[in-house]
């Protein structure tokens, strides 16, 4: 039996619930890391940014980001974006699911089916 995969996100996020439900329905064992409650382990976020770039991880559409002072939202660069994501983990897109071929960010049933080889219902 394969070791459970790690999925990162926020417990009460609807997209997370859909992703975790899909994984459970299709028999994919996973361990959940709530980065709002537990934070992001040292170096992990930086590794993700190195793989996909900070714009792919930063959720500018969410209320947490929109409620930040304009001075914190303007003129972002990599270092400032990483610092914001560490300070406010809810602005990290979710779910984040590390895979050997890279990161899956967000949830689309067809993408999960292609990655996990399970074409069942969404």
Secondary structure, DSSP 8 states (H G I E B T S, - for coil): ----EEEEE-TT-HHHHHHHHHHHHTT--EEEEETTTS---TTHHHHHHHHH-HHHHB-TTSHHHHTS-HHHHTT--HHHHHHHHHH-GGGB-S-EEEETTEEEES--HHHHHHHHT-----
